C-alpha cells in the first residue's frame, strides 16, 4: 500500500479508513472524540518524538493480551503534570497498606522530612546479637540484656547517612552494647552501652563511618 501524504492539514468530520501509512506535515484534527489504534498481531503503540530531528521518542504501548481482564482507562490530570518531576495537586487515596522494601533509592523518602507526619517506627524484639544495616534501619528495637549491636564500615555494610536505629532495653540482666571496628561512635563519656533496664538510646549515622549515640548510657 502507498502513503496518504497531507501537506496542509487534515480535517475528518466523517468516517475515513486508511489502509496505508498516514504521513502529515501539519496538524491533524479528528472530530469524534475517540482515537482507536488497532494492529495486525502486535501490541498497539503510539510514539511521540522529540523536537530535534526526531532523534528520540517516548512510546505509549498497550500491555500484552494475557495481562488484560477488561479495558482499563487512564484519566489524564486536569492540570499541568511533568512525569519527570510530578507534583500531584489532588489527594492520594489508598485502601490498603503502602510499603517499600530493598536498598534502592526508590525505597526511601527524599528530602528533610519536615512535612512528614504521623510516622511511627516499626517495633521489633531481639534477644540475640544483631547488626546495623539498611534492612533494619528505622526500627525501634526492644532488646534484652547482654545483647550487642555491631556496626561495620561503610565499605563492608553500606548504610545511608542519616539512618537511625532506636534501642530500648527490657531486661534487668546485663547491658545492651553497641560496638564496631573502623568506625567512630560519638557518645557522652565514650559510653557505648545502655544504663540498664528501661534505658533507651538512638544511634544515628552522621558520616561515612561516623555515628552519634544519644540516650541513657552508662
KOLZAFI-316760 format. One line per 10 residues: number of its first residue (from 1); for each residue x, y, z of C-alpha. Coordinates in Angstrom, 2 decimals, decimal comma, m for minus. Layout:
<recs>
NUM> X:Y:Z | ...
</recs>
This chain:
<recs>
1> 0,00:0,00:0,00 | 1,08:3,56:m0,60 | 1,09:6,59:1,68 | m1,54:9,26:2,19 | 0,51:12,47:2,28 | m1,01:15,51:3,95 | 0,70:18,87:3,42 | m1,82:21,40:4,72 | m3,63:19,56:7,49 | m6,41:17,01:7,50
11> m9,88:17,59:8,93 | m12,00:14,45:9,19 | m15,66:15,06:10,11 | m16,93:11,71:8,90 | m15,74:8,13:8,66 | m12,36:7,72:6,99 | m10,46:4,47:6,53 | m6,73:4,49:5,85 | m5,15:1,16:4,94 | m1,67:2,50:4,25
21> 0,62:4,89:6,10 | m0,58:8,34:7,13 | 2,09:10,99:6,69 | 1,21:14,57:7,61 | 3,29:17,76:7,68 | 0,72:19,83:9,55 | m1,76:19,34:12,39 | m4,35:16,58:12,13 | m7,78:17,16:13,63 | m10,11:14,22:14,26
31> m13,64:15,16:15,22 | m15,36:12,40:17,11 | m13,69:12,12:20,48 | m12,17:8,64:20,24 | m8,90:7,66:18,56 | m8,56:3,89:18,18 | m5,21:2,31:17,31 | m5,57:m1,30:16,21 | m2,95:m3,70:14,95 | m2,26:m6,86:12,99
41> m0,81:m9,08:15,71 | 1,45:m6,74:17,70 | 0,69:m4,57:20,72 | m0,55:m1,12:19,72 | 1,93:1,67:20,31 | 1,98:5,46:19,94 | 5,34:7,22:19,62 | 5,97:10,87:20,46 | 9,22:12,18:19,01 | 11,49:14,94:20,34
51> 11,94:18,28:18,56 | 15,49:17,70:17,24 | 15,42:15,70:14,01 | 13,09:13,13:15,61 | 16,17:11,67:17,30 | 14,30:10,26:20,32 | 10,77:9,29:21,20 | 8,58:8,35:24,15 | 6,28:5,42:23,48 | 2,89:4,57:24,96
61> 2,35:0,85:24,48 | m0,51:m1,49:25,31 | 0,05:m4,45:27,61 | 0,02:m7,95:26,06 | m3,33:m9,70:25,77 | m2,56:m12,18:28,60 | m2,44:m9,36:31,17 | m5,85:m7,91:30,39 | m9,04:m8,69:32,30 | m11,05:m5,83:30,84
71> m10,49:m2,43:29,27 | m8,66:m0,18:31,76 | m8,97:3,58:31,48 | m6,24:6,11:32,30 | m7,59:9,55:33,16 | m5,24:12,44:32,46 | m4,99:15,15:35,15 | m6,83:18,43:34,66 | m3,64:20,40:35,36 | m0,04:20,57:34,15
81> 1,88:17,44:35,12 | 5,52:16,70:34,36 | 6,09:12,97:34,77 | 9,84:13,59:35,24 | 9,07:15,67:38,35 | 5,42:15,03:39,28 | 3,56:17,34:41,62 | 0,16:15,87:42,45 | m2,42:18,53:43,27 | m5,19:16,13:44,19
91> m5,29:13,89:47,26 | m3,85:10,40:47,05 | m6,19:7,76:48,48 | m5,22:4,16:49,22 | m7,44:1,39:50,54 | m4,55:m0,78:51,74 | m1,02:m0,50:53,06 | 1,66:1,24:51,02 | 5,09:m0,30:51,57 | 8,55:m0,40:50,05
101> 11,47:m2,74:50,55 | 15,05:m3,20:49,44 | 18,06:m0,92:49,43 | 17,45:1,06:46,22 | 16,72:4,77:46,36 | 13,11:4,04:45,46 | 12,56:2,62:48,91 | 13,23:5,85:50,77 | 11,77:9,32:51,11 | 13,90:12,09:49,63
111> 14,07:15,43:51,47 | 14,48:16,67:55,02 | 11,26:15,04:56,22 | 9,99:18,25:57,82 | 6,50:17,85:56,35 | 6,09:14,11:57,05 | 3,67:13,46:59,92 | 2,01:10,55:61,70 | 5,02:8,29:61,20 | 5,94:5,57:63,70
121> 8,98:3,35:63,92 | 8,16:m0,33:63,36 | 8,74:m2,33:66,55 | 10,88:m5,45:66,67 | 12,26:m7,52:69,54 | 15,72:m9,01:69,78 | 17,23:m11,23:72,45 | 20,28:m12,12:70,32 | 23,11:m10,10:68,82 | 22,27:m8,01:65,76
131> 23,98:m5,90:63,11 | 23,12:m2,42:61,86 | 22,09:m2,47:58,20 | 19,72:m0,72:55,81 | 17,30:m3,64:56,17 | 16,65:m2,78:59,83 | 17,27:0,99:59,74 | 14,41:3,00:61,23 | 13,32:0,24:63,60 | 12,51:0,52:67,31
141> 14,37:m2,39:68,90 | 13,19:m3,79:72,26 | 16,32:m5,65:73,29 | 17,37:m7,88:76,13 | 20,47:m7,51:78,29 | 23,85:m8,89:77,25 | 22,96:m8,19:73,60 | 25,30:m6,43:71,17 | 24,62:m4,38:68,06 | 27,65:m4,41:65,76
151> 28,37:m1,73:63,17 | 30,51:m2,48:60,12 | 32,42:0,00:57,99 | 30,55:1,60:55,13 | 32,73:m0,28:52,65 | 31,51:m3,59:54,07 | 27,93:m2,68:55,08 | 26,75:0,41:53,15 | 24,20:2,42:55,15 | 22,77:5,77:54,09
161> 23,92:8,78:56,10 | 21,01:9,89:58,28 | 19,80:6,35:59,01 | 18,64:5,85:62,61 | 18,22:2,91:64,98 | 16,41:3,16:68,31 | 17,01:0,77:71,22 | 15,10:0,12:74,45 | 16,36:m2,44:76,97 | 13,64:m4,59:78,51
171> 15,78:m6,98:80,56 | 17,10:m6,29:84,06 | 20,10:m8,56:83,47 | 23,21:m7,12:81,81 | 23,53:m4,21:79,41 | 22,91:m3,65:75,73 | 26,15:m2,74:73,89 | 26,91:m1,03:70,59 | 30,28:m1,82:69,08 | 32,23:m1,76:65,82
181> 35,73:m1,52:64,33 | 36,92:1,00:61,77 | 34,18:3,45:62,77 | 33,75:6,41:65,13 | 30,97:6,45:67,73 | 30,36:9,85:69,34 | 28,77:9,49:72,77 | 28,88:11,30:76,11 | 31,75:10,00:78,19 | 32,56:7,49:75,48
191> 29,79:5,21:76,76 | 28,53:2,65:74,25 | 26,06:0,72:76,40 | 22,61:1,35:77,82 | 22,48:2,11:81,53 | 20,23:m0,84:82,28 | 16,60:m1,96:82,24 | 14,19:0,56:80,64 | 17,06:2,68:79,29 | 16,88:3,85:75,68
201> 19,21:5,31:73,06 | 19,21:6,45:69,45 | 22,02:5,55:67,06 | 22,31:7,82:64,01 | 24,76:7,68:61,12 | 26,20:11,16:60,53 | 29,13:10,44:58,19 | 30,70:7,74:56,05 | 31,99:5,86:59,10 | 30,80:8,16:61,89
211> 27,88:7,65:64,25 | 26,20:9,60:67,06 | 24,86:7,68:70,07 | 22,40:9,61:72,22 | 20,41:8,44:75,22 | 20,51:6,91:78,71 | 24,02:5,48:78,61 | 26,16:4,13:81,40
</recs>
